[in-house]
Amino acid sequence: MTKFIIVIVFFIIAFLLEGSSLRKQKRFSDLYIFSFLMFLAFGLSILYILKIPIPNPLVLINYMFMPVANWIYGLLN
């Protein structure tokens, strides 16, 4: 439970420090992207703390590019 609170406090402090400077500079597009990435990182951090398995993105990349790799390998043989 303490890890959960530490993560929440860390993300709130980071968001307030960076988000306020982006808002003062009127860089709203950067603020939207920053908010999305912070929300994504926060969600992944909470999943990690709760020991919920997080899928490996390398599996998806391998699944997408394996047919192309096999086709190229077939051309070279």
Order of alpha helices (4+ residues) and beta strands (2+ residues): alpha-alpha-alpha
